[in-house]
Amino acid sequence: MSLLNQRCFNHVSREAAARCPSCQRFYCRECVTEHEGRMMCANCVARLKAPQARARSGGAVWAIFSVGGVLVAWLIFYYLGMGLARIPSTFHGGL
C-alpha cells in the first residue's frame, strides 16, 4: 500500500507522510518521530520504551530486597549465636 491518497490516522484532513512499521497506520509529519532509525508514531514509541523503564525499576527493587534479605539473615544468625552462647555449660553435662 503506497502513501498516495492516504490520510493521517490522527488528522483526517492531512496527507500521510509515513507509515508506522509497528502498527502499520499512516501518519502526517507531526505525528511521527524517528526512533532507532525508523519513523514511528508516538504510541508505538511509548509502548517500546515502557518495558525498559520497568526493567530499570525492577533492578532497584531487587537490590533493596537483596540487602534486606542479607540483613534479616544476619540478625537471625546473630541472635541465634547469642542465645547459644548464653546456655550454661552445665546444661551439656560439662564440668
N, C-alpha and C positions, 0 to 999 in steps of 0.2 A: 504494500500500500504506500503510495507516494504522498508527499506533503501537498501536492497540488489539490486545491479546493478543500483542504482540511481546515478546521476551526479549532481554536484553543478550547480545551476542556473546561477551563475556568471562565474564560471570556469569549462568549459565543460570537461576538461581533469582530473579533480579531483573527487574522490568519495565523495558522500554526507555523512555527519556526523550527520545531524539533519534536521528535518522538522519544518519550522516555523509554529506555531499554528495559526497565524493570516492570512497569505497569502497562506498557505498550499504548499509552494515551498520547494524544497530540497536545502541545502547549505552545503559547506565544513566547517571545523573548523574555518577558518579565517573569514568567512562571517557571523557567528552567534555570539551573545553576550547574556549574562544572564541578564534578566530583570524581576524583581519581581518573581524570582524562575523558570522562563521559559527561554528556549533558543530561541531567536528570531532574525530575520535578522535586519540589521541596518535601512532599510527603514521603517519597521513596528515600531521599537522603536522610530524613529524620528516622525512618524505620531502620536504615542501615547503621546509624550511629547509636541507636538505643541499646543494643546488646553490649557495645563497647563500654558504655557508661555503667551498666550493671556489673560488668566483669570487674571494673576497677573498684567499685564499692564492695563487691564480694570479697576481694582480696583484703581490704581493710577489716572487714568483719571477721574473716578467717584469722587474721593476725591477732585481733583482740581476743577471740575465743581461745587461740593457742596460748597466749600469755596468761589468760585467766585459768586455763586448764593446768598449766605448769604451776601456777601459784597455789591452786587448790591441792594438787598432788603434793607439793612441798609441805603445805600446812598439815595434811593428813599424816605424812611420814614423820614430821617433826613432833607432833603431839603424840603419835604412837610411840616414838622413841622415848619421849619424856615420860610417858606412862610406864613403859617397861623399865626405865631407869629408877623409878620410884618403888618398884617392887622390892621388898626386903629380901636379903639373901637367905634368911631362914625359911622363906617360902619354898625354896628349891631343895631344902634339906642340907644346905651348906653349913659350915661351921660358924 
